[in-house]
Amino acid sequence: MAGKIEKIIAETFLEMAEGLQSGNYGKKPKIALTGMGSEHGEENAMRAAVEAARDGIEVWYIGSLEAEGVKTVHVANDDEGHDKMQELLRAGEIDGCVTMHFPFPIGVSTVGRAVTPAFGREMYIANTTGTSSTDRIEGMVRNAIAGIITAKACGVAAPTVGILNVDGARQTEKVLHQLDEGGYPIRFAESARADGGAVMRGNDVLQGSADVMVTDSLTGNVLSKLLSSYSTGGSFEAVGYGYGPGIGEGYEQLVMIISRASGAPVIANAIRFAAQLVRGKVFEVAKAEFAAANKAGLKELLAGLKSAAKGPEKEEDVKAPAKEIVTAQIPGIEVMDLDDAVRTLWKMGVYAESGMGCTGPIVLVSEANKEKAVEALKAAGYVG
């Protein structure tokens, strides 16, 4: 009995000493890293494990190498390593893991974390791998919530949210504003471009105009690769934190994704990112955020997206009114809805044309008709 007490006391003092050295107090997060399969060899992965272990993290290396300060779980190959990683996760022997591939279920996708080149700002990319929903707009809305969760768990109390100017951006923005109005507070980012707004352009990606950059996961994956390896020609990811944790409603396994091209600096940061999420109680944050979003009407809004009419039926006899000079722009319309939006205005006798502005699709009307046209398009559900 005395021996056990002495061991506990010794471990406590050791944790305190390590906390004073690293600035991280309390129990060390246990983070596993699967090291086989990297394009840069196991040595690259182990170098990252050693670096991260110096920051008050208990790193378990799953592979064939050993190093001081790192606990090695020996496996023969990559497949065996993945099986062992999942076994350790299920048993609760580790708090999280960093790996190069993982079969997330539909409804779960990863939030990346990048360092933007213009000002060195950190930005969460929501999302980068996996699929939050098979419906594009629902997926991007859920990505936004996942990004907020991840940023909050990493200590960003009120992250700003921007939506990348991709297909579905305006509908996503509309739903997020409705969530905000329903009681789920969202702090919208402002584009660095002169016309502002929460819809972000390429410039904003480089400058880190938003704490959370919302997009679809395929686009997010490309952004992560570009931001991590723009200075290396793409073969070696040198900057950032990787593709991040899988986040989804009700999902509680901390699995962090890196690439086979990820270099030691990115892998070490991914381990640190995982430890930060453990300390920040990411799944408690997720539970609270999804509960708040659902209370604000998330599920009803998403159901409404799927059942809403896509616009009036296309009638052959709808003709354009007499042509006018059109200089007033109405933004915020999805490209797939653009023709139907124009026809809606034609039916009420307002001449309109479709176009493409610097922030995406627009409807053009005369200055005299702008106010009336905006109200009609709002009523028809084309703009928020």
C-alpha positions in Angstrom: 0.0 0.0 0.0 2.8 2.4 0.9 4.5 1.7 -2.4 1.4 2.6 -4.3 1.0 5.9 -2.4 4.6 6.7 -3.1 4.1 6.0 -6.8 1.1 8.3 -6.9 2.9 11.1 -5.1 5.9 10.7 -7.5 3.7 10.8 -10.6 1.9 13.9 -9.2 5.2 15.7 -8.6 6.4 14.7 -12.1 3.2 16.1 -13.7 3.7 19.3 -11.8 7.3 19.6 -12.9 6.4 18.9 -16.5 3.5 21.4 -16.2 5.9 24.1 -15.0 8.3 23.4 -17.9 5.6 23.2 -20.7 2.9 25.4 -19.3 0.4 22.6 -19.5 -0.9 21.4 -16.1 -2.9 18.3 -15.2 -2.9 14.9 -16.7 -1.0 14.5 -19.9 -3.2 13.8 -23.0 -2.4 10.4 -24.5 -2.2 10.8 -28.3 -1.3 8.0 -30.6 0.3 8.4 -34.0 0.3 5.8 -36.8 3.7 6.2 -38.5 3.6 3.7 -41.3 2.4 4.8 -44.8 4.0 8.2 -45.0 5.6 9.2 -48.3 8.5 10.5 -46.2 9.1 7.4 -44.2 8.7 6.4 -40.6 11.6 8.5 -39.5 9.6 11.6 -40.5 6.7 10.5 -38.3 8.9 9.6 -35.4 10.6 12.9 -35.5 7.2 14.6 -35.1 6.3 12.3 -32.2 9.5 13.2 -30.4 8.9 17.0 -31.0 5.4 16.8 -29.7 6.3 14.7 -26.7 8.5 17.6 -25.4 5.3 19.7 -25.0 3.8 17.7 -22.2 2.0 15.2 -24.3 2.2 11.4 -23.8 2.8 10.3 -27.4 2.2 6.6 -28.4 3.9 5.7 -31.6 2.3 2.9 -33.6 4.9 1.5 -35.9 8.3 -0.1 -35.9 10.6 2.6 -34.5 11.6 3.6 -31.0 12.8 6.8 -29.5 13.4 8.3 -26.1 10.3 10.0 -24.6 7.9 8.2 -26.9 6.0 4.9 -26.1 6.1 2.6 -29.1 3.4 0.1 -29.9 5.0 -2.3 -32.3 3.1 -3.4 -35.4 4.2 -5.1 -38.6 2.4 -2.9 -41.2 0.0 -0.1 -41.8 -3.2 -2.2 -41.7 -2.1 -3.7 -38.4 -1.3 -0.2 -37.1 -4.8 1.0 -37.9 -6.4 -2.0 -36.2 -4.3 -1.4 -33.1 -5.1 2.4 -33.1 -8.9 1.6 -33.2 -8.5 -1.0 -30.5 -6.7 1.6 -28.2 -9.4 4.2 -28.9 -12.3 1.8 -28.2 -10.6 0.7 -24.9 -10.0 4.3 -23.8 -6.3 3.7 -23.4 -5.6 6.8 -25.5 -7.4 10.1 -25.7 -7.0 10.6 -29.4 -5.0 9.7 -32.4 -3.3 11.1 -35.5 -3.5 9.1 -38.7 -3.3 9.3 -42.5 -6.7 7.9 -43.3 -9.8 6.9 -41.5 -13.4 5.7 -42.6 -15.5 8.4 -41.0 -19.3 7.7 -41.2 -21.5 10.1 -43.2 -22.3 13.0 -40.8 -18.7 13.3 -39.7 -16.0 15.4 -41.4 -12.8 17.0 -40.3 -12.0 20.6 -39.4 -8.5 21.6 -40.7 -6.3 24.2 -39.1 -4.0 26.3 -41.3 -1.6 29.2 -41.0 -2.4 31.7 -43.7 0.5 33.2 -45.5 -0.3 37.0 -45.7 -0.3 37.7 -41.9 0.5 34.3 -40.3 -3.0 34.1 -38.9 -4.5 30.7 -37.9 -7.7 29.7 -39.7 -9.9 26.7 -39.2 -11.1 25.2 -42.5 -14.5 23.7 -42.2 -14.2 21.1 -43.5 -11.4 19.1 -45.2 -12.1 15.4 -45.3 -15.2 13.2 -44.8 -18.9 14.2 -45.5 -21.1 16.1 -43.1 -24.1 15.4 -45.3 -24.9 14.1 -48.7 -26.8 17.3 -49.3 -24.4 20.1 -50.2 -26.0 23.0 -48.3 -26.8 20.9 -45.2 -23.2 19.7 -45.2 -21.8 23.3 -45.3 -24.1 24.4 -42.6 -23.0 21.5 -40.4 -19.4 22.3 -41.4 -19.8 25.8 -40.0 -21.0 24.4 -36.6 -18.1 21.9 -36.6 -15.7 24.7 -37.3 -17.1 26.8 -34.4 -16.9 23.8 -32.1 -13.2 23.1 -33.0 -12.2 26.8 -32.6 -14.0 27.1 -29.3 -12.3 23.9 -28.0 -9.0 25.5 -28.9 -9.7 28.6 -26.9 -11.2 31.0 -29.5 -14.2 32.1 -27.4 -16.2 33.8 -30.2 -14.8 32.7 -33.6 -15.7 34.7 -36.7 -17.3 32.7 -39.5 -16.9 33.3 -43.2 -18.3 31.3 -46.1 -16.1 30.7 -49.1 -17.6 31.8 -52.4 -18.4 28.3 -53.8 -21.6 26.8 -55.0 -24.1 26.9 -52.1 -22.4 29.8 -50.3 -25.5 32.1 -50.4 -27.9 29.4 -49.2 -25.5 28.5 -46.5 -25.2 32.1 -45.4 -29.0 32.4 -45.4 -29.5 29.4 -43.1 -26.7 30.5 -40.8 -28.3 34.0 -40.4 -31.6 32.2 -39.6 -29.9 30.2 -37.0 -28.3 33.3 -35.5 -31.7 35.0 -35.5 -33.2 31.9 -33.9 -30.9 32.1 -30.9 -27.7 30.4 -31.9 -25.2 33.2 -31.9 -22.8 33.4 -34.9 -20.2 36.1 -35.3 -20.0 36.7 -39.0 -16.6 37.6 -40.5 -16.2 40.5 -42.8 -14.4 40.1 -46.1 -11.2 42.2 -46.5 -12.4 43.3 -49.9 -14.0 46.7 -50.3 -17.5 45.4 -50.6 -17.2 43.4 -47.4 -19.8 40.7 -46.4 -19.5 37.3 -44.9 -18.9 35.6 -48.3 -15.2 35.2 -48.6 -13.0 35.4 -51.7 -9.6 34.0 -52.4 -7.9 37.0 -51.0 -9.6 36.3 -47.6 -8.2 32.8 -47.6 -4.7 34.1 -47.9 -5.3 36.8 -45.3 -7.2 34.7 -42.8 -10.1 37.1 -42.8 -12.2 34.6 -40.8 -11.4 32.4 -37.9 -13.6 29.7 -39.5 -13.7 29.4 -43.3 -16.7 27.4 -44.3 -16.7 25.4 -47.5 -17.4 21.9 -48.8 -14.9 19.2 -47.8 -13.4 18.7 -51.3 -12.6 22.4 -51.6 -11.4 22.5 -48.1 -9.1 19.6 -48.8 -7.5 21.5 -51.7 -7.1 24.6 -49.5 -5.4 22.6 -46.8 -2.9 21.1 -49.2 -2.2 24.5 -50.8 -1.7 26.4 -47.5 0.5 23.7 -46.1 2.8 23.2 -49.1 2.7 26.3 -51.3 6.4 26.9 -50.6 7.6 23.3 -51.2 6.1 22.4 -54.6 3.4 20.2 -53.0 5.5 17.1 -52.1 6.1 18.1 -48.5 3.5 19.7 -46.3 5.5 22.0 -44.1 3.1 24.5 -42.4 -0.1 24.1 -40.4 -1.8 21.5 -38.3 -3.2 19.0 -40.8 -6.8 18.2 -41.7 -8.0 18.1 -38.2 -10.5 16.2 -36.0 -13.6 14.4 -37.2 -16.6 16.3 -35.8 -20.3 15.3 -36.1 -23.4 15.3 -34.0 -23.1 12.5 -31.4 -19.7 11.4 -32.6 -17.1 11.1 -29.8 -13.9 9.6 -31.2 -10.9 12.0 -31.5 -9.4 11.0 -34.8 -7.1 13.6 -36.4 -6.2 13.3 -40.1 -2.8 14.1 -41.7 -1.7 13.4 -45.3 0.9 10.9 -46.5 2.7 14.1 -47.7 2.7 15.7 -44.3 6.1 16.6 -43.0 7.3 16.3 -39.4 6.4 20.0 -38.5 2.7 19.4 -39.6 2.5 16.0 -37.9 3.9 17.4 -34.6 1.4 20.2 -34.8 -1.4 17.7 -35.4 -0.5 15.9 -32.2 -0.4 19.3 -30.4 -3.8 20.1 -31.9 -5.2 16.8 -30.6 -3.9 17.5 -27.1 -5.4 21.0 -27.2 -8.8 19.5 -28.1 -8.5 17.0 -25.3 -7.7 19.7 -22.8 -10.5 21.9 -24.3 -13.0 19.0 -23.8 -14.0 19.1 -27.5 -16.9 16.6 -27.3 -18.5 18.5 -24.4 -18.2 21.6 -26.5 -19.7 19.8 -29.4 -22.7 18.5 -27.4 -23.5 22.0 -26.1 -23.1 23.6 -29.6 -25.3 21.1 -31.4 -27.9 21.3 -28.6 -27.9 25.1 -28.9 -28.2 25.0 -32.7 -31.0 22.5 -32.6 -32.9 24.7 -30.1 -32.5 27.5 -32.5 -34.2 25.5 -35.2 -31.3 23.7 -37.1 -33.1 20.6 -37.9 -36.2 22.4 -39.0 -34.2 24.7 -41.2 -32.3 21.8 -42.8 -35.6 19.9 -43.4 -37.0 23.0 -45.0 -34.1 23.2 -47.4 -34.9 19.7 -48.7 -38.6 20.2 -49.0 -38.7 23.8 -50.3 -39.8 24.3 -53.9 -36.9 25.3 -56.1 -39.0 28.0 -57.7 -41.9 28.5 -60.0 -42.6 26.0 -62.8 -41.0 27.0 -66.0 -43.8 28.1 -68.3 -43.3 28.4 -72.0 -45.3 31.6 -72.2 -43.3 33.7 -69.8 -41.8 36.4 -71.9 -39.3 39.1 -71.1 -40.9 42.6 -70.6 -39.6 45.5 -72.7 -35.8 45.8 -72.3 -34.5 48.5 -69.9 -31.1 49.7 -68.8 -30.2 47.6 -65.8 -27.5 48.8 -63.5 -28.8 47.8 -60.1 -27.3 44.5 -58.8 -29.1 42.0 -56.6 -26.6 39.4 -55.2 -27.1 36.4 -53.0 -28.7 34.1 -55.5 -27.5 30.5 -56.1 -26.3 30.0 -59.7 -28.7 27.0 -60.1 -31.7 29.4 -59.2 -30.6 32.3 -61.3 -32.8 31.7 -64.4 -35.9 31.0 -62.2 -35.3 34.2 -60.3 -35.2 36.2 -63.5 -38.4 34.5 -64.7 -40.1 35.4 -61.4 -39.4 39.0 -62.0 -40.5 38.8 -65.7 -43.9 37.3 -64.6 -44.5 40.5 -62.5 -43.6 42.8 -65.3 -40.1 43.7 -64.2 -37.4 43.4 -66.8 -34.3 41.6 -65.4 -31.1 39.9 -66.6 -28.8 37.4 -65.0 -25.1 38.1 -64.5 -22.0 37.3 -62.5 -20.6 39.8 -60.1 -17.3 39.7 -58.2 -19.1 37.9 -55.3 -21.0 35.5 -57.5 -24.3 35.3 -59.4 -26.4 38.4 -59.6 -29.8 39.6 -61.0 -29.7 43.0 -62.8 -32.7 45.3 -62.8 -33.2 49.0 -63.2 -32.5 51.3 -60.3 -36.2 52.2 -60.2 -37.2 48.5 -59.9 -34.6 47.4 -57.4 -36.5 47.7 -54.2 -39.6 46.0 -55.6 -37.4 43.2 -57.2 -35.6 42.5 -53.9 -38.8 42.1 -52.1 -40.2 39.8 -54.7 -37.0 37.6 -54.7 -37.1 37.5 -50.9 -40.7 36.4 -50.9 -39.9 33.6 -53.5 -37.0 32.4 -51.3 -34.1 33.3 -53.7 -32.4 35.8 -51.4 -32.2 36.1 -47.6 
